[in-house]
Amino acid sequence: MDTPCKHPKVRVVAREEDTEFVECQECGEVFDSNEFRDMAIEEQPEEEEES
């Protein structure tokens, strides 16, 4: 079973008005940069959020 990519390296591939689209250089997935920030926030352990 493959583990999901954590997108350690991304690059901006397009900009449209207020939106940036980034591509993961590991798996090739393209997504909105806001989604990428949301993923990073969700991955933080809960103990860090309480400080």
C-alpha positions, -999 to +999 in steps of 0.1 A: +000+000+000+014+034-010+015+062+016-001+095+005+024+121-007+029+149+018+039+173-011+073+183+004+083+203-028+059+224-047+062+250-074+038+276-087+025+266-122-003+292-127-018+324-113-053+335-119-066+367-102-063+360-065-055+323-069-022+304-073-020+269-085+009+247-074+023+214-086+039+188-063+073+179-077+071+145-061+037+132-073+027+157-099-006+167-083-018+202-091-039+221-066-049+255-053-022+269-030-048+276-004-056+239-003-018+233+003-018+256+033-049+239+047-032+205+044-002+218+063-024+231+091-043+198+094-011+178+097+002+197+127-002+179+160-029+193+183-004+201+211+013+227+189-020+245+182-027+250+219+005+271+225 
